[in-house]
Each structure stands twice: as structure tokens, then as C-alpha cells.
């Protein structure tokens, strides 16, 4: 999400620095729409962390992981290796974190009883 935030700010400040022709009206408008998405998702993540809503946070991370998989597919279709590998790595991290948040934690200090 933080990397997404970096690209969001970069695309708003200097869209021509990310892609050729990015300083024209259409790419600037598209960058603004993408920024809105990223800002809302980041705000949701911060809120869910603040209220310790772990299951909901896991769902948010899983959905972001799914978005990264679609981004990787787009990169693969366009034969852009960095735009394929990067999102796949982020998807792996996001989906792993989502899975870990979905696994109930073992209570600390409990001793497992053994038979005998």
C-alpha cells in the first residue's frame, strides 16, 4: 500500500516522469482517479488498524492482493517484466498477510495437556 502511495503521489506531481506523455490532460485525469482509489484504501487500512479490526483488515489486504494479481496479468500481456514481477511479489505479501490475519492466534500461557 505504501508503494502504491508513492506511485499515487508521483503520478499526481509528475505524471510525465512515470510514462511518456503523462503530462497531458487524459493521463493527469486518470492519475487523479487512481489517487482517489489509493487514498481511500490507505485510509481504510489505517482505520482498520486503529480499531484493531483484524478480520476486516485481512479482507482489505486480500482484495488488494487480488488487484495486484490483475496488475501482474496486465504486465504479462504487455510483456513488461517489472510490471509483472513487482505486482506478483506484492500480491504474495498481501495475500500472506491476509491469511495470517485470518488464522486465529493461540492464547499465550496455555499449556497443552498431554495424555498419560
PyMOL commands that set and color helices and strands:
alter all, ss='L'
color gray80, all
select helices_A, chain A and resi 2-13+15-18+25-50+54-77+81-102
alter helices_A, ss='H'
color red, helices_A
deselect
rebuild
show_as cartoon
